[in-house]
Amino acid sequence: MKKIIFILTTVLVFSGAQQMVAQSSKSIVDIAVSNKDFSTLVTALKAADLVGALQGDGPFTVFAPTNAAFSKVDKNALNGLLQPENKKALTNVLTYHVVSGQLNASDVVGALKKGNGKAEVKALNGQTLTVVQKDGKIWLKDQNGAYSEIIKTDVMASNGVIHIIGDVVMPK
C-alpha cells in the first residue's frame, strides 16, 4: 500500500511540475517578481538585499513560500523581520529556504527512496532541512519540528529551480 501511495504521489508531483517548466528562461527572482503570489517573498528578499544573490548564476533550489504561507506567520513578527535593524535575522530565515545546487523533484524522490522516506538537505544558512514523505505527500520539516507541504515542484528558472511550499520554514 505504501508503495502505491508513493507512486501516486510521485505521478501527481510530476504532472503538476510539467506545466511549470516553460518559464526556464527567467531567473528565480524574475519568476518571483512576475507572480503576485510571491509579493511578500519579493519584499523580504529586497529587505534582506538578497535579490542580487538569487539573480546570480547558481544553480539554486528555492523552497518558496507563497503570500498565503507568509500570512500564517505572526504579523508583528513578520513586520519586525522586515525592519532594517533585523536584516541579519531576515537573511537567516530566507537563506534557510535556499539550497545550493539544483534539486529537481526527481532528485528529491530518489533521495526519499534511498532514505526510506526521509532525506536531509543543507540550506545556505548552514542549517538542515529534512524532506519527508508523510500522508502521501512530500513535506519539509524545519529544525523546530514544523512541517511545510511542498505544493508545487519544478518551476524551472535559468539559474535553478523553485519548489512552492505552503508554510514558511523557520531556522533555529
N, C-alpha and C positions, 0 to 999 in steps of 0.2 A: 504494500500500500504506500509506504514512504517513497518508494522508487517512482510510482505512478504520479504522486503529488509533485515530486521533484521534476519529473519530465514535463508535466503540465505547466508548472511554474516557469520552467526554462522556455517553453514554447511561448507563453504569454509575454515574458520579458522580451524575447527576441522579436515577436510580432509587433509590439509597440515600438521597439527600437528602430525597426526598418523604416518607419515613417519619418524619423528624425534625422536620418543620415544625410539628407540633401543639403544641410547647412554647413558642410565641411569647409567652405572657402572663407568663412568668418572665424575670427579668433574667439576664444572663450568670452572675453569681455564684450566683443561685438554682439555675440548671441545674447548675452545677459542684458545689454543695453536695449536691444531690439525687442525684448519680450517684457511686456508690462507686469507679468507675474514675478519678475526679478527686480523690481524697482527698489525694494528695501535692501536687497543684496548689493545692488549697484551703489546705493547711497552709502552703505557700510564700507564697500571697497574704496570708494572715494575718500571717506573719512579716515581710513587707515593707510591711505596712499599706496594701495596695492594694485591699482588699475594697471600701471606700467609693468609691474612684475607679471601679471596674468596676461598681458599682451605680448610677452616675450616668447622666445622660440619653444620653450617647454621641451618635451611634452609634459602636460599636467593632467591629472584626473581630479575633477572638482565635483564634490558632493554638494550640489547647490540647493539650499533651502528656498522655497517659494515665499511670497508675501504671506500666504496663509500659515506657513511654518513659523515665520517671524512673529506673527500675531499671537502665537501661543506663548511667547516669551513675555515675562512681566514688562509692561510698557515703561515703567520707570527705570528698570534695569537696562532695557534696550536704549532708551533715550540717554541714560548715563554713559553707556558704552560709546555712543556716537559723539560725545563731547571730546574736544581736543586733548584735554588732560588725561583721558582714558585711552588714548591711541594704542598704547602698548597692550592693554588688555583686549581691545577690539582686534588687534592684529593677531593675538594669540587665538582668539575664537575663530577668526576667519581662516587662518592658516591650518587650523585643525580640520577644516573641510577640504584641504588640498593635499594630494599625494603626488610626489614626483614620479614621472613616467605615465604612460597611458595604459590604464586597466579597462579594457572593454568588458562588456557583460560576459562574453565567453571566457575571458581570463578569470573573472570572479567565480563563475560557475565551476570552472576547472579547479580553482583553489578550494572551493567549498567541497567538491568531491574528494579531493586529496585529504582535506582536513575533517572529514566526516561531518559536514555541515557547518564548519567554522573556519575562518581564515582571518589573520591579522594583517593590517597594513599600517605603515608608519606615515603619519601626517607630517607636513612641512614644519610644524611647530615642535617636532620631535616626539610627540606622544602617539599612542597606539589607538587605532580604531579596530573594532572587531566586526567582521562581516559574518552574519549568521543566517541560517535558513531556519525559519520558525513559522509554524502555522501556514505552510505552503507559500510563504513569501520570503523575500530577502530583505534583511534589516541591517542597519549599522547600530552597533552598541558602543556607546561612549564610555569613557573611563569612570563615569559616575553611575553606570548601570542603566542609563536611559536608552531607549530604542527609538530609531527613526526608520520608517519604511522607505526603501528605495522604490519610488513610484513610477519613474521612467528612466530608461537607460539609453546609453549610446547616442547622446546628442553630440555628433561629431563636430569638432572645431579644427581649424588649421593648426592649432598648437596643443591639441589634446582632446579630451572627451569630458562631457558633463553627464552626471547621473543626478536626477532630480529627487530630492528627499522631502519627506513630509514633516520633519521636525528639525530644529536646529540642534546639532550635537554640541556638547559643551565639554571643554577640556577641564582637567583638574586644576 
